[in-house]
Amino acid sequence: IDEHSCTEETLKKYYDLVPSNGIFCGNGHETNKVKEALTSFRRSSKIGTPIQVANRSVWFWYKR
């Protein structure tokens, strides 16, 4: 998910398309907007899988 379109609504929309054991990822983790959307989405969806960050920008986690 691109940092410019990373909202809680967009995350919800695309998360269901990722199969179990798939990778859910995007960029822009260095921005507050993306961090806030991810935190809100993960909290409301009760996602406990650790989020990984690479190169300060790319975020991802494995869907269980």
N, CA, C and O atoms as CSV, one atom per row, in Angstrom:
chain,resi,resn,atom,element,x,y,z
A,1,ILE,N,N,0.859,-1.172,0.000
A,1,ILE,CA,C,0.000,0.000,0.000
A,1,ILE,C,C,0.899,1.228,0.000
A,1,ILE,O,O,1.804,1.351,0.826
A,2,ASP,N,N,0.649,2.098,-0.901
A,2,ASP,CA,C,1.444,3.310,-1.064
A,2,ASP,C,C,1.160,4.284,0.081
A,2,ASP,O,O,0.035,4.361,0.575
A,3,GLU,N,N,2.178,5.016,0.491
A,3,GLU,CA,C,2.021,5.931,1.623
A,3,GLU,C,C,0.956,6.998,1.382
A,3,GLU,O,O,0.348,7.476,2.341
A,4,HIS,N,N,0.715,7.381,0.144
A,4,HIS,CA,C,-0.267,8.428,-0.156
A,4,HIS,C,C,-1.706,7.925,-0.049
A,4,HIS,O,O,-2.630,8.715,0.143
A,5,SER,N,N,-1.894,6.621,-0.173
A,5,SER,CA,C,-3.250,6.068,-0.091
A,5,SER,C,C,-3.452,5.243,1.176
A,5,SER,O,O,-4.463,4.553,1.304
A,6,CYS,N,N,-2.517,5.303,2.103
A,6,CYS,CA,C,-2.586,4.488,3.318
A,6,CYS,C,C,-3.525,5.125,4.335
A,6,CYS,O,O,-3.143,6.032,5.074
A,7,THR,N,N,-4.753,4.635,4.355
A,7,THR,CA,C,-5.738,5.048,5.349
A,7,THR,C,C,-6.295,3.780,5.982
A,7,THR,O,O,-6.090,2.683,5.462
A,8,GLU,N,N,-6.980,3.921,7.073
A,8,GLU,CA,C,-7.569,2.745,7.721
A,8,GLU,C,C,-8.552,2.045,6.770
A,8,GLU,O,O,-8.620,0.816,6.742
A,9,GLU,N,N,-9.302,2.817,6.003
A,9,GLU,CA,C,-10.263,2.240,5.068
A,9,GLU,C,C,-9.556,1.445,3.967
A,9,GLU,O,O,-10.004,0.358,3.603
A,10,THR,N,N,-8.461,1.978,3.441
A,10,THR,CA,C,-7.704,1.279,2.399
A,10,THR,C,C,-7.091,0.001,2.949
A,10,THR,O,O,-7.104,-1.032,2.280
A,11,LEU,N,N,-6.559,0.063,4.156
A,11,LEU,CA,C,-5.970,-1.119,4.777
A,11,LEU,C,C,-7.022,-2.214,4.939
A,11,LEU,O,O,-6.754,-3.381,4.651
A,12,LYS,N,N,-8.210,-1.845,5.396
A,12,LYS,CA,C,-9.299,-2.821,5.562
A,12,LYS,C,C,-9.667,-3.443,4.220
A,12,LYS,O,O,-9.887,-4.651,4.124
A,13,LYS,N,N,-9.731,-2.616,3.196
A,13,LYS,CA,C,-10.133,-3.071,1.872
A,13,LYS,C,C,-9.179,-4.136,1.323
A,13,LYS,O,O,-9.625,-5.145,0.775
A,14,TYR,N,N,-7.893,-3.919,1.465
A,14,TYR,CA,C,-6.917,-4.814,0.860
A,14,TYR,C,C,-6.485,-5.975,1.762
A,14,TYR,O,O,-5.984,-6.985,1.269
A,15,TYR,N,N,-6.670,-5.842,3.054
A,15,TYR,CA,C,-6.218,-6.897,3.959
A,15,TYR,C,C,-6.921,-8.227,3.687
A,15,TYR,O,O,-6.295,-9.284,3.763
A,16,ASP,N,N,-8.190,-8.183,3.378
A,16,ASP,CA,C,-8.949,-9.404,3.110
A,16,ASP,C,C,-8.484,-10.112,1.839
A,16,ASP,O,O,-8.728,-11.307,1.676
A,17,LEU,N,N,-7.829,-9.399,0.952
A,17,LEU,CA,C,-7.338,-10.002,-0.289
A,17,LEU,C,C,-6.049,-10.804,-0.093
A,17,LEU,O,O,-5.669,-11.598,-0.954
A,18,VAL,N,N,-5.386,-10.594,1.030
A,18,VAL,CA,C,-4.128,-11.296,1.299
A,18,VAL,C,C,-4.457,-12.671,1.893
A,18,VAL,O,O,-5.197,-12.759,2.873
A,19,PRO,N,N,-3.915,-13.742,1.307
A,19,PRO,CA,C,-4.189,-15.082,1.832
A,19,PRO,C,C,-3.441,-15.338,3.142
A,19,PRO,O,O,-2.483,-14.632,3.459
A,20,SER,N,N,-3.870,-16.334,3.894
A,20,SER,CA,C,-3.149,-16.732,5.109
A,20,SER,C,C,-1.710,-17.069,4.738
A,20,SER,O,O,-1.453,-17.660,3.689
A,21,ASN,N,N,-0.785,-16.695,5.597
A,21,ASN,CA,C,0.655,-16.847,5.396
A,21,ASN,C,C,1.198,-15.917,4.320
A,21,ASN,O,O,2.371,-16.016,3.959
A,22,GLY,N,N,0.370,-15.015,3.802
A,22,GLY,CA,C,0.823,-14.024,2.839
A,22,GLY,C,C,1.440,-12.836,3.561
A,22,GLY,O,O,1.385,-12.743,4.787
A,23,ILE,N,N,2.018,-11.946,2.804
A,23,ILE,CA,C,2.656,-10.754,3.365
A,23,ILE,C,C,1.806,-9.537,3.036
A,23,ILE,O,O,1.451,-9.306,1.880
A,24,PHE,N,N,1.484,-8.764,4.064
A,24,PHE,CA,C,0.764,-7.506,3.899
A,24,PHE,C,C,1.796,-6.404,4.072
A,24,PHE,O,O,2.463,-6.343,5.105
A,25,CYS,N,N,1.940,-5.535,3.081
A,25,CYS,CA,C,3.048,-4.578,3.147
A,25,CYS,C,C,2.695,-3.245,2.498
A,25,CYS,O,O,1.690,-3.106,1.800
A,26,GLY,N,N,3.555,-2.283,2.755
A,26,GLY,CA,C,3.411,-0.961,2.166
A,26,GLY,C,C,4.636,-0.125,2.492
A,26,GLY,O,O,5.633,-0.627,3.012
A,27,ASN,N,N,4.543,1.155,2.176
A,27,ASN,CA,C,5.669,2.040,2.480
A,27,ASN,C,C,5.178,3.299,3.173
A,27,ASN,O,O,3.975,3.504,3.338
A,28,GLY,N,N,6.116,4.134,3.575
A,28,GLY,CA,C,5.772,5.386,4.231
A,28,GLY,C,C,5.743,5.311,5.743
A,28,GLY,O,O,5.190,6.198,6.393
A,29,HIS,N,N,6.333,4.264,6.322
A,29,HIS,CA,C,6.277,4.096,7.777
A,29,HIS,C,C,6.944,5.242,8.531
A,29,HIS,O,O,6.708,5.415,9.726
A,30,GLU,N,N,7.769,6.020,7.850
A,30,GLU,CA,C,8.430,7.133,8.520
A,30,GLU,C,C,7.486,8.318,8.738
A,30,GLU,O,O,7.842,9.263,9.441
A,31,THR,N,N,6.291,8.281,8.148
A,31,THR,CA,C,5.343,9.393,8.309
A,31,THR,C,C,4.325,9.089,9.407
A,31,THR,O,O,3.935,7.939,9.613
A,32,ASN,N,N,3.912,10.119,10.090
A,32,ASN,CA,C,2.923,9.960,11.166
A,32,ASN,C,C,1.585,9.480,10.631
A,32,ASN,O,O,0.898,8.697,11.286
A,33,LYS,N,N,1.210,9.947,9.440
A,33,LYS,CA,C,-0.070,9.556,8.840
A,33,LYS,C,C,-0.156,8.034,8.679
A,33,LYS,O,O,-1.166,7.422,9.028
A,34,VAL,N,N,0.895,7.441,8.154
A,34,VAL,CA,C,0.908,5.992,7.935
A,34,VAL,C,C,0.943,5.254,9.265
A,34,VAL,O,O,0.216,4.276,9.442
A,35,LYS,N,N,1.764,5.696,10.193
A,35,LYS,CA,C,1.841,5.041,11.504
A,35,LYS,C,C,0.488,5.065,12.204
A,35,LYS,O,O,0.077,4.063,12.791
A,36,GLU,N,N,-0.199,6.184,12.149
A,36,GLU,CA,C,-1.511,6.303,12.792
A,36,GLU,C,C,-2.541,5.389,12.128
A,36,GLU,O,O,-3.332,4.745,12.817
A,37,ALA,N,N,-2.536,5.329,10.791
A,37,ALA,CA,C,-3.480,4.458,10.080
A,37,ALA,C,C,-3.204,2.995,10.415
A,37,ALA,O,O,-4.139,2.231,10.653
A,38,LEU,N,N,-1.944,2.601,10.437
A,38,LEU,CA,C,-1.582,1.224,10.762
A,38,LEU,C,C,-1.974,0.867,12.192
A,38,LEU,O,O,-2.541,-0.198,12.436
A,39,THR,N,N,-1.678,1.743,13.120
A,39,THR,CA,C,-2.009,1.493,14.526
A,39,THR,C,C,-3.509,1.335,14.702
A,39,THR,O,O,-3.964,0.405,15.366
A,40,SER,N,N,-4.270,2.231,14.116
A,40,SER,CA,C,-5.729,2.180,14.238
A,40,SER,C,C,-6.287,0.916,13.589
A,40,SER,O,O,-7.140,0.248,14.173
A,41,PHE,N,N,-5.818,0.584,12.393
A,41,PHE,CA,C,-6.286,-0.607,11.696
A,41,PHE,C,C,-5.935,-1.875,12.456
A,41,PHE,O,O,-6.784,-2.749,12.631
A,42,ARG,N,N,-4.699,-1.983,12.906
A,42,ARG,CA,C,-4.265,-3.193,13.609
A,42,ARG,C,C,-5.022,-3.356,14.924
A,42,ARG,O,O,-5.372,-4.473,15.304
A,43,ARG,N,N,-5.273,-2.268,15.608
A,43,ARG,CA,C,-6.006,-2.320,16.875
A,43,ARG,C,C,-7.460,-2.742,16.646
A,43,ARG,O,O,-7.968,-3.621,17.342
A,44,SER,N,N,-8.124,-2.120,15.676
A,44,SER,CA,C,-9.533,-2.441,15.434
A,44,SER,C,C,-9.713,-3.840,14.849
A,44,SER,O,O,-10.756,-4.464,15.045
A,45,SER,N,N,-8.705,-4.335,14.132
A,45,SER,CA,C,-8.774,-5.678,13.541
A,45,SER,C,C,-8.173,-6.745,14.448
A,45,SER,O,O,-8.156,-7.928,14.106
A,46,LYS,N,N,-7.678,-6.313,15.613
A,46,LYS,CA,C,-7.080,-7.217,16.603
A,46,LYS,C,C,-5.944,-8.055,16.006
A,46,LYS,O,O,-5.884,-9.271,16.187
A,47,ILE,N,N,-5.055,-7.375,15.295
A,47,ILE,CA,C,-3.904,-8.030,14.682
A,47,ILE,C,C,-2.742,-7.946,15.660
A,47,ILE,O,O,-2.294,-6.856,16.017
A,48,GLY,N,N,-2.261,-9.104,16.087
A,48,GLY,CA,C,-1.173,-9.149,17.051
A,48,GLY,C,C,0.155,-9.566,16.446
A,48,GLY,O,O,1.181,-9.561,17.127
A,49,THR,N,N,0.139,-9.925,15.175
A,49,THR,CA,C,1.374,-10.318,14.505
A,49,THR,C,C,2.323,-9.124,14.488
A,49,THR,O,O,1.910,-8.020,14.131
A,50,PRO,N,N,3.587,-9.321,14.866
A,50,PRO,CA,C,4.516,-8.190,14.894
A,50,PRO,C,C,4.669,-7.527,13.524
A,50,PRO,O,O,4.729,-8.194,12.492
A,51,ILE,N,N,4.730,-6.211,13.547
A,51,ILE,CA,C,4.981,-5.458,12.323
A,51,ILE,C,C,6.491,-5.300,12.183
A,51,ILE,O,O,7.194,-5.034,13.158
A,52,GLN,N,N,6.969,-5.466,10.975
A,52,GLN,CA,C,8.396,-5.326,10.685
A,52,GLN,C,C,8.587,-4.055,9.870
A,52,GLN,O,O,7.722,-3.687,9.075
A,53,VAL,N,N,9.720,-3.382,10.065
A,53,VAL,CA,C,10.032,-2.176,9.305
A,53,VAL,C,C,11.436,-2.325,8.734
A,53,VAL,O,O,12.382,-2.642,9.456
A,54,ALA,N,N,11.559,-2.093,7.438
A,54,ALA,CA,C,12.853,-2.166,6.760
A,54,ALA,C,C,13.165,-0.800,6.153
A,54,ALA,O,O,12.288,-0.150,5.584
A,55,ASN,N,N,14.399,-0.377,6.275
A,55,ASN,CA,C,14.851,0.898,5.687
A,55,ASN,C,C,14.007,2.086,6.131
A,55,ASN,O,O,13.818,3.032,5.367
A,56,ARG,N,N,13.503,2.044,7.350
A,56,ARG,CA,C,12.692,3.111,7.945
A,56,ARG,C,C,11.387,3.398,7.225
A,56,ARG,O,O,10.561,4.142,7.754
A,57,SER,N,N,11.166,2.851,6.061
A,57,SER,CA,C,9.992,3.205,5.278
A,57,SER,C,C,9.050,2.036,5.012
A,57,SER,O,O,7.833,2.177,5.133
A,58,VAL,N,N,9.601,0.900,4.654
A,58,VAL,CA,C,8.790,-0.252,4.257
A,58,VAL,C,C,8.308,-1.009,5.487
A,58,VAL,O,O,9.108,-1.388,6.342
A,59,TRP,N,N,7.003,-1.229,5.574
A,59,TRP,CA,C,6.418,-1.994,6.680
A,59,TRP,C,C,5.769,-3.249,6.131
A,59,TRP,O,O,5.309,-3.275,4.990
A,60,PHE,N,N,5.734,-4.294,6.953
A,60,PHE,CA,C,5.088,-5.540,6.536
A,60,PHE,C,C,4.856,-6.440,7.729
A,60,PHE,O,O,5.468,-6.269,8.784
A,61,TRP,N,N,3.954,-7.412,7.549
A,61,TRP,CA,C,3.782,-8.494,8.509
A,61,TRP,C,C,3.181,-9.669,7.763
A,61,TRP,O,O,2.587,-9.521,6.695
A,62,TYR,N,N,3.352,-10.837,8.356
A,62,TYR,CA,C,2.805,-12.058,7.784
A,62,TYR,C,C,1.394,-12.266,8.315
A,62,TYR,O,O,1.174,-12.256,9.526
A,63,LYS,N,N,0.451,-12.452,7.420
A,63,LYS,CA,C,-0.942,-12.655,7.834
A,63,LYS,C,C,-1.120,-14.084,8.297
A,63,LYS,O,O,-0.704,-15.016,7.609
A,64,ARG,N,N,-1.723,-14.266,9.434
A,64,ARG,CA,C,-1.953,-15.618,9.979
A,64,ARG,C,C,-3.347,-16.080,9.737
A,64,ARG,O,O,-3.706,-17.191,10.129
